[in-house]
């Protein structure tokens, strides 16, 4: 289920993609923004994973990107490191 990047409120209109000017009922931030897109890496890198998109300077504001896809997670969850990954990489260093 998609959640607002700002207040973590669930997206109520599940059957449709948000319009360019649709806002969260709870915090009134735009749904159609980089921070709510599945292609956004989140902070601290803050960039789009798609190579041919236009540069955006306000990741939190509304945008008109044709590639926008509503993310199923918040940017915090997308960037959360998996503790198992670090341990596996460490152990892989010492394998024969």
Order of alpha helices (4+ residues) and beta strands (2+ residues): alpha-alpha
